């Protein structure tokens, strides 16, 4: 299958974006060839960034449903919790569904998640996110300590 590519300028670099919407990657040519950043790599970086923010317990989803979905398909839980669009100008629009710990300041945690994602995308990939939408799915209570602890 032949893919047509469209060149656009991004931060003084030439970036090629596939013309068809099915191919989800960004190519950055340099003097040695091309570097291809797939959506899987970008989503993986987003996942790691989100999970390192204090107050976030996990990406959303039911662990039971995720286990079943993992058995019958190759789709992972975070694939359903993170949605991303690669725009023509190689900027990103990101939607992330998360669960947070009970007792945290939710707007502060959500803002910290947005800033962390923005910084990681810029620092690790040299890309820019136009929109980062955070959806709080659940508030999780802290794990209860065992009442029958051994003395």
C-alpha positions as CSV (number, residue, x, y, z in Angstrom):
1,X,0.0,0.0,0.0
2,X,1.4,3.3,-1.0
3,X,1.1,6.1,1.5
4,X,1.1,9.8,0.4
5,X,2.9,12.0,2.9
6,X,2.4,15.7,3.5
7,X,5.3,17.8,4.8
8,X,4.6,20.5,7.4
9,X,6.9,22.7,9.5
10,X,7.0,22.0,13.2
11,X,9.5,23.9,15.4
12,X,11.8,24.5,12.5
13,X,11.9,20.8,11.6
14,X,10.4,19.1,8.6
15,X,7.8,16.7,9.8
16,X,5.9,14.3,7.6
17,X,2.4,13.2,8.4
18,X,0.6,10.4,6.5
19,X,-2.3,11.6,4.4
20,X,-4.6,8.7,5.2
21,X,-6.2,8.7,8.7
22,X,-5.5,5.0,9.3
23,X,-1.8,5.4,9.7
24,X,-1.2,6.8,13.2
25,X,2.4,7.9,13.3
26,X,4.5,10.9,12.9
27,X,7.7,10.8,10.8
28,X,10.6,13.2,11.5
29,X,13.3,13.2,8.8
30,X,16.9,14.0,9.7
31,X,20.3,13.7,7.9
32,X,20.4,9.9,8.5
33,X,16.9,9.0,7.5
34,X,13.5,9.1,9.2
35,X,12.4,8.6,12.8
36,X,8.9,7.2,13.0
37,X,6.9,7.8,16.2
38,X,3.9,5.5,16.4
39,X,0.8,6.3,18.4
40,X,1.6,3.3,20.6
41,X,4.9,4.9,21.7
42,X,3.1,8.2,22.4
43,X,0.4,6.5,24.4
44,X,3.0,4.6,26.4
45,X,4.7,7.8,27.4
46,X,1.4,9.3,28.4
47,X,0.5,6.3,30.5
48,X,3.8,6.4,32.4
49,X,3.5,10.2,32.9
50,X,0.0,9.9,34.3
51,X,0.8,7.0,36.6
52,X,3.7,9.0,38.2
53,X,1.4,11.9,39.3
54,X,0.7,11.8,43.0
55,X,-3.0,11.4,43.7
56,X,-3.7,9.3,40.6
57,X,-4.4,5.7,41.6
58,X,-4.6,4.3,38.1
59,X,-5.9,4.8,34.6
60,X,-9.7,4.1,34.6
61,X,-11.4,0.9,33.8
62,X,-12.6,-2.2,35.7
63,X,-9.8,-4.6,36.4
64,X,-12.2,-7.5,35.9
65,X,-13.4,-6.1,32.5
66,X,-9.8,-5.3,31.5
67,X,-8.8,-8.9,32.3
68,X,-11.6,-10.3,30.1
69,X,-10.9,-7.8,27.3
70,X,-7.2,-8.8,27.5
71,X,-8.1,-12.4,27.1
72,X,-10.3,-12.0,24.0
73,X,-8.4,-9.2,22.3
74,X,-5.0,-7.6,22.2
75,X,-6.3,-4.3,23.4
76,X,-4.8,-3.3,26.8
77,X,-6.7,-1.3,29.5
78,X,-4.8,1.9,28.9
79,X,-5.7,1.7,25.2
80,X,-9.3,2.3,26.3
81,X,-8.3,5.0,28.9
82,X,-6.2,7.1,26.6
83,X,-7.5,8.5,23.3
84,X,-5.3,10.6,21.0
85,X,-5.6,12.4,17.7
86,X,-2.6,13.3,15.7
87,X,-3.5,16.6,13.8
88,X,-2.2,17.6,10.3
89,X,0.3,19.9,11.9
90,X,1.6,17.0,14.1
91,X,0.2,18.4,17.3
92,X,-1.8,16.1,19.6
93,X,-5.2,16.1,21.2
94,X,-5.3,13.8,24.2
95,X,-8.2,12.5,26.3
96,X,-7.2,10.6,29.5
97,X,-9.6,8.8,31.9
98,X,-8.2,8.4,35.4
99,X,-9.1,7.3,39.0
100,X,-7.9,9.4,41.9
101,X,-7.4,8.8,45.6
102,X,-10.0,9.9,48.0
103,X,-9.0,13.1,49.8
104,X,-6.9,14.7,47.1
105,X,-7.7,18.1,45.6
106,X,-9.1,16.9,42.3
107,X,-8.6,20.0,40.2
108,X,-5.0,20.3,41.3
109,X,-4.3,16.6,40.5
110,X,-6.0,17.0,37.1
111,X,-3.9,20.1,36.3
112,X,-0.8,18.3,37.4
113,X,-1.7,15.4,35.1
114,X,-2.1,17.9,32.2
115,X,1.2,19.6,32.9
116,X,3.0,16.3,33.3
117,X,1.7,15.0,30.0
118,X,2.5,18.2,28.2
119,X,6.1,18.3,29.5
120,X,6.8,14.6,28.8
121,X,5.5,14.9,25.2
122,X,7.6,18.0,24.6
123,X,10.8,16.7,26.4
124,X,10.8,13.1,25.1
125,X,9.3,13.5,21.6
126,X,9.6,17.2,20.7
127,X,5.9,17.3,20.1
128,X,3.2,19.7,21.3
129,X,-0.2,18.9,22.7
130,X,-3.0,21.4,21.8
131,X,-5.6,19.8,24.1
132,X,-5.2,17.5,27.1
133,X,-8.6,16.6,28.5
134,X,-8.8,14.8,31.8
135,X,-11.8,12.8,32.9
136,X,-12.1,11.7,36.5
137,X,-13.9,8.3,36.4
138,X,-13.7,7.2,40.0
139,X,-12.5,8.2,43.5
140,X,-10.8,5.3,45.1
141,X,-10.7,4.9,48.9
142,X,-7.4,4.1,50.5
143,X,-6.8,0.4,51.0
144,X,-8.1,-0.8,54.3
145,X,-5.6,-2.3,56.7
146,X,-6.2,-5.8,57.9
147,X,-8.1,-5.8,61.1
148,X,-6.6,-9.1,62.1
149,X,-3.0,-8.1,62.0
150,X,-0.6,-10.4,63.7
151,X,1.0,-9.0,66.9
